[in-house]
Amino acid sequence: MLVISRKTDECIIIEQENGEPIEIRLLSIDNQVRVGISAPSGCKIWRKELYTTVEANRKAAENTSFGSLRSLTSQMSNGKGSD
């Protein structure tokens, strides 16, 4: 991990090998740090807690078998899946 000190309104540039640079700017430092990110439109930027949740959901979906989906569908059509 690279740790860089910056003051308010200073930037960090992340250079990509095959793309536009990503600019990270410190907008304010109070009780929280506000960060602005300028990146190419195709670059996905996530808060880590959301990214972790999305990745866990993707992995769970990949591990779901057709049989378990069929069973769930059957239970829902029989009224067993609702409370």
PyMOL CGO cylinders between C-alpha atoms (Angstrom):
from pymol import cmd
from pymol.cgo import CYLINDER

trace = [
    CYLINDER, 0.00, 0.00, 0.00, 1.28, 3.42, -0.94, 0.3, 1, 1, 1, 1, 1, 1,
    CYLINDER, 1.28, 3.42, -0.94, 0.52, 6.14, 1.63, 0.3, 1, 1, 1, 1, 1, 1,
    CYLINDER, 0.52, 6.14, 1.63, 0.70, 9.74, 0.41, 0.3, 1, 1, 1, 1, 1, 1,
    CYLINDER, 0.70, 9.74, 0.41, 0.04, 12.88, 2.44, 0.3, 1, 1, 1, 1, 1, 1,
    CYLINDER, 0.04, 12.88, 2.44, -2.04, 15.55, 0.72, 0.3, 1, 1, 1, 1, 1, 1,
    CYLINDER, -2.04, 15.55, 0.72, -3.59, 18.83, 1.81, 0.3, 1, 1, 1, 1, 1, 1,
    CYLINDER, -3.59, 18.83, 1.81, -7.05, 20.07, 0.86, 0.3, 1, 1, 1, 1, 1, 1,
    CYLINDER, -7.05, 20.07, 0.86, -7.42, 20.62, -2.91, 0.3, 1, 1, 1, 1, 1, 1,
    CYLINDER, -7.42, 20.62, -2.91, -4.23, 18.67, -3.73, 0.3, 1, 1, 1, 1, 1, 1,
    CYLINDER, -4.23, 18.67, -3.73, -4.40, 15.74, -6.15, 0.3, 1, 1, 1, 1, 1, 1,
    CYLINDER, -4.40, 15.74, -6.15, -3.02, 12.28, -6.75, 0.3, 1, 1, 1, 1, 1, 1,
    CYLINDER, -3.02, 12.28, -6.75, -2.80, 11.00, -10.34, 0.3, 1, 1, 1, 1, 1, 1,
    CYLINDER, -2.80, 11.00, -10.34, -3.04, 7.27, -11.08, 0.3, 1, 1, 1, 1, 1, 1,
    CYLINDER, -3.04, 7.27, -11.08, -1.60, 6.50, -14.50, 0.3, 1, 1, 1, 1, 1, 1,
    CYLINDER, -1.60, 6.50, -14.50, -3.01, 3.49, -16.33, 0.3, 1, 1, 1, 1, 1, 1,
    CYLINDER, -3.01, 3.49, -16.33, -0.96, 1.65, -18.94, 0.3, 1, 1, 1, 1, 1, 1,
    CYLINDER, -0.96, 1.65, -18.94, -3.71, 1.63, -21.56, 0.3, 1, 1, 1, 1, 1, 1,
    CYLINDER, -3.71, 1.63, -21.56, -5.99, 4.49, -20.63, 0.3, 1, 1, 1, 1, 1, 1,
    CYLINDER, -5.99, 4.49, -20.63, -6.62, 7.94, -19.30, 0.3, 1, 1, 1, 1, 1, 1,
    CYLINDER, -6.62, 7.94, -19.30, -5.14, 8.90, -15.94, 0.3, 1, 1, 1, 1, 1, 1,
    CYLINDER, -5.14, 8.90, -15.94, -7.34, 8.86, -12.84, 0.3, 1, 1, 1, 1, 1, 1,
    CYLINDER, -7.34, 8.86, -12.84, -7.26, 12.00, -10.68, 0.3, 1, 1, 1, 1, 1, 1,
    CYLINDER, -7.26, 12.00, -10.68, -8.07, 11.84, -6.98, 0.3, 1, 1, 1, 1, 1, 1,
    CYLINDER, -8.07, 11.84, -6.98, -8.54, 15.22, -5.27, 0.3, 1, 1, 1, 1, 1, 1,
    CYLINDER, -8.54, 15.22, -5.27, -8.96, 15.88, -1.55, 0.3, 1, 1, 1, 1, 1, 1,
    CYLINDER, -8.96, 15.88, -1.55, -11.95, 18.22, -1.37, 0.3, 1, 1, 1, 1, 1, 1,
    CYLINDER, -11.95, 18.22, -1.37, -12.13, 18.78, 2.38, 0.3, 1, 1, 1, 1, 1, 1,
    CYLINDER, -12.13, 18.78, 2.38, -10.74, 17.43, 5.61, 0.3, 1, 1, 1, 1, 1, 1,
    CYLINDER, -10.74, 17.43, 5.61, -12.96, 17.87, 8.68, 0.3, 1, 1, 1, 1, 1, 1,
    CYLINDER, -12.96, 17.87, 8.68, -14.46, 15.03, 10.72, 0.3, 1, 1, 1, 1, 1, 1,
    CYLINDER, -14.46, 15.03, 10.72, -14.53, 13.18, 7.39, 0.3, 1, 1, 1, 1, 1, 1,
    CYLINDER, -14.53, 13.18, 7.39, -12.28, 13.30, 4.36, 0.3, 1, 1, 1, 1, 1, 1,
    CYLINDER, -12.28, 13.30, 4.36, -14.10, 14.22, 1.14, 0.3, 1, 1, 1, 1, 1, 1,
    CYLINDER, -14.10, 14.22, 1.14, -12.49, 12.78, -1.98, 0.3, 1, 1, 1, 1, 1, 1,
    CYLINDER, -12.49, 12.78, -1.98, -13.21, 13.69, -5.60, 0.3, 1, 1, 1, 1, 1, 1,
    CYLINDER, -13.21, 13.69, -5.60, -12.30, 11.22, -8.35, 0.3, 1, 1, 1, 1, 1, 1,
    CYLINDER, -12.30, 11.22, -8.35, -11.99, 12.06, -12.06, 0.3, 1, 1, 1, 1, 1, 1,
    CYLINDER, -11.99, 12.06, -12.06, -11.73, 8.90, -14.14, 0.3, 1, 1, 1, 1, 1, 1,
    CYLINDER, -11.73, 8.90, -14.14, -12.61, 7.71, -17.65, 0.3, 1, 1, 1, 1, 1, 1,
    CYLINDER, -12.61, 7.71, -17.65, -16.31, 6.93, -18.14, 0.3, 1, 1, 1, 1, 1, 1,
    CYLINDER, -16.31, 6.93, -18.14, -15.64, 3.18, -18.48, 0.3, 1, 1, 1, 1, 1, 1,
    CYLINDER, -15.64, 3.18, -18.48, -13.86, 3.04, -15.12, 0.3, 1, 1, 1, 1, 1, 1,
    CYLINDER, -13.86, 3.04, -15.12, -16.08, 1.69, -12.33, 0.3, 1, 1, 1, 1, 1, 1,
    CYLINDER, -16.08, 1.69, -12.33, -15.54, 3.34, -8.95, 0.3, 1, 1, 1, 1, 1, 1,
    CYLINDER, -15.54, 3.34, -8.95, -17.01, 1.68, -5.86, 0.3, 1, 1, 1, 1, 1, 1,
    CYLINDER, -17.01, 1.68, -5.86, -17.06, 2.26, -2.14, 0.3, 1, 1, 1, 1, 1, 1,
    CYLINDER, -17.06, 2.26, -2.14, -15.38, -0.83, -0.73, 0.3, 1, 1, 1, 1, 1, 1,
    CYLINDER, -15.38, -0.83, -0.73, -18.35, -1.96, 1.39, 0.3, 1, 1, 1, 1, 1, 1,
    CYLINDER, -18.35, -1.96, 1.39, -20.62, -1.93, -1.70, 0.3, 1, 1, 1, 1, 1, 1,
    CYLINDER, -20.62, -1.93, -1.70, -18.03, -3.65, -3.87, 0.3, 1, 1, 1, 1, 1, 1,
    CYLINDER, -18.03, -3.65, -3.87, -17.60, -6.41, -1.27, 0.3, 1, 1, 1, 1, 1, 1,
    CYLINDER, -17.60, -6.41, -1.27, -21.38, -6.95, -1.12, 0.3, 1, 1, 1, 1, 1, 1,
    CYLINDER, -21.38, -6.95, -1.12, -21.72, -7.04, -4.92, 0.3, 1, 1, 1, 1, 1, 1,
    CYLINDER, -21.72, -7.04, -4.92, -18.85, -9.52, -5.25, 0.3, 1, 1, 1, 1, 1, 1,
    CYLINDER, -18.85, -9.52, -5.25, -20.34, -11.77, -2.56, 0.3, 1, 1, 1, 1, 1, 1,
    CYLINDER, -20.34, -11.77, -2.56, -23.69, -11.71, -4.38, 0.3, 1, 1, 1, 1, 1, 1,
    CYLINDER, -23.69, -11.71, -4.38, -22.01, -12.54, -7.70, 0.3, 1, 1, 1, 1, 1, 1,
    CYLINDER, -22.01, -12.54, -7.70, -20.20, -15.50, -6.16, 0.3, 1, 1, 1, 1, 1, 1,
    CYLINDER, -20.20, -15.50, -6.16, -23.40, -16.74, -4.51, 0.3, 1, 1, 1, 1, 1, 1,
    CYLINDER, -23.40, -16.74, -4.51, -25.22, -16.50, -7.85, 0.3, 1, 1, 1, 1, 1, 1,
    CYLINDER, -25.22, -16.50, -7.85, -22.43, -18.44, -9.58, 0.3, 1, 1, 1, 1, 1, 1,
    CYLINDER, -22.43, -18.44, -9.58, -22.74, -21.21, -6.98, 0.3, 1, 1, 1, 1, 1, 1,
    CYLINDER, -22.74, -21.21, -6.98, -26.52, -21.51, -7.36, 0.3, 1, 1, 1, 1, 1, 1,
    CYLINDER, -26.52, -21.51, -7.36, -27.50, -24.66, -9.19, 0.3, 1, 1, 1, 1, 1, 1,
    CYLINDER, -27.50, -24.66, -9.19, -30.41, -25.01, -11.59, 0.3, 1, 1, 1, 1, 1, 1,
    CYLINDER, -30.41, -25.01, -11.59, -31.97, -27.58, -9.24, 0.3, 1, 1, 1, 1, 1, 1,
    CYLINDER, -31.97, -27.58, -9.24, -32.05, -25.19, -6.31, 0.3, 1, 1, 1, 1, 1, 1,
    CYLINDER, -32.05, -25.19, -6.31, -33.65, -22.51, -8.50, 0.3, 1, 1, 1, 1, 1, 1,
    CYLINDER, -33.65, -22.51, -8.50, -36.27, -25.01, -9.67, 0.3, 1, 1, 1, 1, 1, 1,
    CYLINDER, -36.27, -25.01, -9.67, -36.98, -25.97, -6.03, 0.3, 1, 1, 1, 1, 1, 1,
    CYLINDER, -36.98, -25.97, -6.03, -37.32, -22.31, -5.02, 0.3, 1, 1, 1, 1, 1, 1,
    CYLINDER, -37.32, -22.31, -5.02, -39.66, -21.62, -7.95, 0.3, 1, 1, 1, 1, 1, 1,
    CYLINDER, -39.66, -21.62, -7.95, -41.78, -24.63, -7.00, 0.3, 1, 1, 1, 1, 1, 1,
    CYLINDER, -41.78, -24.63, -7.00, -42.00, -23.51, -3.36, 0.3, 1, 1, 1, 1, 1, 1,
    CYLINDER, -42.00, -23.51, -3.36, -42.98, -19.99, -4.38, 0.3, 1, 1, 1, 1, 1, 1,
    CYLINDER, -42.98, -19.99, -4.38, -45.72, -21.23, -6.73, 0.3, 1, 1, 1, 1, 1, 1,
    CYLINDER, -45.72, -21.23, -6.73, -47.09, -23.41, -3.90, 0.3, 1, 1, 1, 1, 1, 1,
    CYLINDER, -47.09, -23.41, -3.90, -47.19, -20.46, -1.51, 0.3, 1, 1, 1, 1, 1, 1,
    CYLINDER, -47.19, -20.46, -1.51, -44.43, -21.79, 0.75, 0.3, 1, 1, 1, 1, 1, 1,
    CYLINDER, -44.43, -21.79, 0.75, -41.95, -19.03, -0.05, 0.3, 1, 1, 1, 1, 1, 1,
    CYLINDER, -41.95, -19.03, -0.05, -43.99, -16.11, 1.30, 0.3, 1, 1, 1, 1, 1, 1,
    CYLINDER, -43.99, -16.11, 1.30, -44.58, -15.07, 4.89, 0.3, 1, 1, 1, 1, 1, 1,
]
cmd.load_cgo(trace, "trace")
